[in-house]
């Protein structure tokens, strides 16, 4: 065909023109005022699809972050309840499972350190408290708790070093 819209008429197209451009029927759209030529619409579709994919990925990330936050809060609340009830082993199991799944989480580490201390495992309690680096209020509490463990063990120098670091 010499013209995709009308295979039996020439409409000013000759055989060489159709051979050079190889137009397909879906590429020729009757142009009306305000319409978009087929090739412009085709160029716009990948951009819109990429934008939709980016929006969907951002929504997925936000949902995952929210789920992680809720899981953390639930784990921490469950562990605190177990600790208040005098069940440090249950608190430790809950938080260790949570930190295996969320190793970058920080806030529940104070509860975990307190559970180890309540259980009598001062080495793990001290290591847990010293692992808290952020945020500042939890870091201060963790350092104070670590200093208290050093003091209980009779390591006054180590306790004073940690307390001295709290001043700065």
Buried (B, 14 or more C-beta within 10 A) or exposed (E): EBBBEEEEEEEEBEEEEBEEEEBEEEEEBEEEEEEEEBEEEEEEEEEEEEEEEEEEEEEEEEEEEEEBEEBBEEBBEBBBEBBEEEBBEBBBBBBEEBBEEBEEBBBBBBBBBBBBBBBEBBEBBBEBBBBBEEEEEBBEBBBBBBBBBBBEEEBEEBBEEBBEEEEE
